[in-house]
Amino acid sequence: MNLCPKCNPPAWTFAVIFMITSVIAFVTWLMLGLSMIAPLPRAAITGAAFLAVGATLVHYVMSCIKRHCRHDQQSVRA
């Protein structure tokens, strides 16, 4: 996703994404533990959930930053 050179996404947004994905991965790990799945498939499914949720949230944040970019517009004078 191409952002304009002036757009600089703040680092805290990616820290929040990491925290959300970590919590979801942990809950996934716990829920799969109740179903008596072996550790290797359990870890693979948890990793896939972490990557899927993380990729979705990063895509969402980057598209919001791109959508709200106003660097290409000239300033409006009253």
C-alpha positions, 0 to 999 in steps of 0.5 A, spaced: 500 500 500 503 506 497 503 512 502 505 519 500 512 521 503 509 526 508 505 520 511 508 517 517 504 512 521 505 513 529 509 507 532 503 506 537 498 504 532 503 498 531 504 496 538 496 496 539 496 491 533 501 487 536 497 487 543 491 485 540 494 480 536 497 477 542 491 477 546 487 473 540 493 468 539 493 467 547 486 466 547 486 461 541 492 457 544 487 456 551 481 454 547 485 449 543 488 446 549 480 445 551 480 440 545 486 436 546 489 437 540 497 435 540 502 441 541 504 442 534 498 443 530 495 447 536 502 452 535 500 452 528 493 454 528 495 459 534 500 462 529 496 462 523 491 466 527 496 471 530 498 472 522 491 473 520 489 478 525 495 481 525 495 482 517 488 484 517 489 490 522 495 492 519 491 493 512 486 496 516 490 501 519 494 503 513 488 504 509 485 508 514 492 512 514 491 513 506 484 515 506 485 520 511 491 523 508 490 530 506 497 532 503 495 532 496 490 537 497 491 545 497 490 548 504 483 551 503 482 559 505 476 562 508 
